[in-house]
Amino acid sequence: MGTQKMKNGTVIDVRSAGEFYGGHAQGAVNIPLNELPQRLNEVKVLKTPLVLCCASGNRSGQAQQFLMQQGIECLNAGPWTNCCE
């Protein structure tokens, strides 16, 4: 995945708030995986494609499946460190 693609979308970090504040990709939005269903309207207005990240790629993969079922363009970037320049 190219860095240019990430610059054209929105990076969403689906880790917990505590994990996010311990370090995250610059410009990333923190929406924990368990909050995605309740915050769907917020997610729908973000610039796509959504670039999803977490600690290992597991939670961002789950988020990708959920968001794609909602018709939202997104991709799983795996660990949040992949989203750093």
N, C-alpha and C positions, 0 to 999 in steps of 0.2 A: 504494500500500500504506500503510495507516494505521499510525501508531506503536503504537496500542493492540494491533493484531494481533501486532506484534513482542514486546510485553511479555508476551504469553500463551504464547510459545514459547521456543525457544532459538536464539540467533544462533551459527552456525558459520562461522568464517572459514577458507576452504580454501587460503589462501596458505601459503607456506613459513613456517617458524618465524622466520626472519630478517626477512621482510616483516612478519609479525604483531608482532614485538617493536619494529619501527620505528613502530608506530602501529596501533591497532585500535579497534573499537567497544567501549564499556564493557560488560563482562559477556560478551563473546564468548568462545567456546571455539575454540581453534585445533586443527583436524584437517586437515592438508594433504591436498589432493586425492589424491595418490599413496598416502596411508595409509588412505584410507576403507575399502577392502576388508578390510584387516587389523584395523581398529578398528570394524567393523560392530556387534559386540555392545555396545560402548560407546555408539555412536550410537543404538541401538535403545532405550536406557533414558532418553534425554534427552526433556524435555518438548516435545511437538509443538504447533504446526507448527515444523519446523526452518526457520530463515531463513538461507539460504546467501549468503555474500558473498565477494568476492575483490578484486582490483585493478580489473578492468574489467567483470566479469560473465561472462567466458568460462569460467573454471574453475568458478565456482559453477553455471553452466549445465550443465556436464558432471557435476558432483556431483549436481545435481537429477535428471538423467536416470538416473544410476546408482541413487540412493536411491529414486526412484519405482519402478524395476524391482524393488526389494526390498520394495515395499509400504509405504514410509515417507512420511508426509505432510510435504512440504517445498515451499518456493518459493524462487525465485532473486531476491535483492534487488539483484544487480548489485554495483557498487563498495561497499566496506565503509563509505565515507562516507555512504551511504544509510541505514545502520543507526544513525547517530549522532542523538541528539536535539538 
